[in-house]
Amino acid sequence: MIFAIFGLAYLNSIKNWWVIRFSRFAFVGGLLVYWYPETFDINRMIPNYDHLLAGLEQKIFGFQPAIAFSQLYPQRWFCELLNMGYFAYYPLIIGTSMYLYIKDRKYFEYFFFTVLFSFLCYYTIYILFPTAGPQYYFQAIGFDQAQSGVFPHVGFYFDRHQELLSQNTNPGFFSHLVQNTQQVGERPTAAFPSSHVGISTLVLILILKNRRYLLFSILFPIYMALVAATVYIQAHYLIDVVAGLATSVVFFILGSQVYKEFTRKYMGISELSSVFLKERVKIRNY
């Protein structure tokens, strides 16, 4: 992976072809799919903290929103609508990236860096603070205990139990897609804060910053369905959603600042090198 990253960077420094440049972004972005399950492989050495989140949620609301939400709206059309929003998470990120890559290459680099920076910040939190989310934790302790407000500490339970049972006995098209995706790529990790909420919020902030108002208006309903779905399908606690919204703003500010700092240094070196080369040419001609 390191060889590929630096190899593509070196090739791009020699030949600034769009294929090489695009491959640099695509390869590093694609690695996010690989790094995600790696967070679980590392945090299995730390005991699970779901009991803290579920207990705090119980104290705040007096019930578990992740259970109550799905019970309040069991209609199949509503379930399908929110699962469609949840499934749109990666298409939303990839589609927006491709749109900005075509429309505004310079802004795309800033967009890509900020999103990637935020993803890695979330992954770092997931390694240090292992939480599985209601769909795993309630399954482990039993839904009767969860509804009764009893949240035992499961310790290293998820180190040995990583299966995810489906709660929807009659899934529609999008519900089925989400379930199949989770069965293949999901792990009992990454509940707090919700990166689904955080990254999708960050994407919309960056779209607004670029004044792509039409694109924002198209994506906003999908975004709302995505945010609601994280609790509805019991992938996250409501606290995770709030934390995802807060961290999206924090990582947007930090990512923007880091990008500007590196860009400033890079541009300074480039300009200095350009001046130095011009002076050498003048001396040689003289």
Long-range contacts (C-beta under 8 A, 24 or more apart in sequence): 1-31, 22-101, 25-97, 25-101, 25-112, 28-116, 29-97, 29-112, 29-116, 32-116, 32-119, 33-185, 35-120, 35-123, 36-123, 36-185, 36-187, 36-190, 37-185, 37-187, 39-123, 39-126, 39-127, 39-187, 39-189, 39-190, 40-126, 40-130, 40-187, 40-188, 40-189, 40-190, 42-127, 43-126, 43-127, 43-128, 43-129, 43-130, 43-189, 44-130, 44-156, 44-158, 44-159, 46-128, 46-130, 47-130, 47-153, 47-155, 47-156, 48-130, 48-131, 48-132, 48-137, 48-153, 48-154, 48-155, 48-156, 48-157, 48-158, 48-188, 49-129, 49-130, 49-131, 49-192, 50-131, 50-132, 50-133, 50-136, 50-137, 50-151, 50-154, 50-191, 51-137, 51-151, 51-152, 51-153, 51-154, 53-131, 53-191, 53-192, 53-237, 53-239, 53-240, 54-134, 54-137, 54-146, 54-151, 54-237, 55-151, 56-239, 57-237, 57-238, 57-239, 58-149, 58-151, 60-239, 61-238, 64-134, 64-138, 64-146, 64-147, 64-237, 65-231, 65-237, 65-238, 66-134, 66-138, 66-231, 66-232, 66-234, 66-236, 66-237, 66-238, 67-134, 67-138, 67-143, 67-146, 67-147, 67-234, 69-228, 69-231, 69-232, 70-167, 70-232, 70-233, 70-234, 73-232, 76-170, 76-172, 79-168, 79-172, 79-175, 79-232, 80-172, 80-173, 80-174, 80-175, 81-225, 82-225, 82-228, 82-229, 82-232, 82-233, 83-172, 83-174, 83-175, 83-177, 83-178, 83-229, 83-233, 84-174, 84-222, 84-225, 85-222, 85-223, 85-224, 85-225, 85-226, 85-227, 85-228, 85-229, 86-174, 86-178, 86-196, 86-225, 86-226, 86-229, 86-230, 86-233, 86-235, 87-174, 87-177, 87-178, 87-181, 88-222, 88-225, 88-226, 89-196, 89-199, 89-200, 89-226, 92-200, 92-203, 92-219, 92-222, 92-223, 92-226, 93-199, 93-200, 93-203, 96-203, 96-207, 96-215, 96-219, 99-212, 99-215, 100-210, 104-210, 107-210, 110-256, 110-259, 111-206, 111-210, 113-255, 113-258, 113-259, 114-202, 114-206, 114-251, 114-252, 114-255, 114-256, 114-259, 115-199, 115-202, 115-203, 115-206, 115-255, 117-251, 117-254, 117-255, 117-258, 117-259, 118-198, 118-199, 118-202, 118-247, 118-248, 118-251, 118-252, 118-255, 119-195, 119-199, 121-247, 121-251, 121-254, 122-190, 122-193, 122-195, 122-198, 122-199, 122-247, 122-251, 123-190, 125-192, 125-193, 126-189, 126-190, 129-192, 130-158, 130-189, 131-189, 131-190, 131-191, 131-192, 131-240, 132-158, 132-188, 132-189, 132-191, 133-188, 133-190, 133-191, 133-234, 133-235, 133-236, 133-237, 133-240, 134-191, 134-234, 134-235, 134-236, 134-237, 135-164, 135-167, 135-233, 135-234, 135-235, 136-164, 136-188, 138-234, 139-164, 139-165, 158-188, 158-189, 161-188, 162-187, 162-188, 164-188, 167-234, 178-233, 191-235, 191-236, 191-237, 191-240, 192-236, 192-237, 192-239, 192-240, 192-243, 193-240, 193-243, 193-244, 193-246, 193-247, 194-230, 194-235, 194-236, 194-240, 194-241, 194-243, 194-244, 195-244, 196-226, 196-227, 196-230, 196-235, 196-236, 196-244, 197-226, 197-227, 197-230, 197-236, 197-240, 197-241, 197-244, 197-245, 197-248, 198-244, 198-245, 198-247, 198-248, 198-251, 199-248, 200-226, 200-227, 201-227, 201-244, 201-245, 201-248, 201-249, 202-248, 202-251, 202-252, 205-248, 205-249, 205-252, 206-252
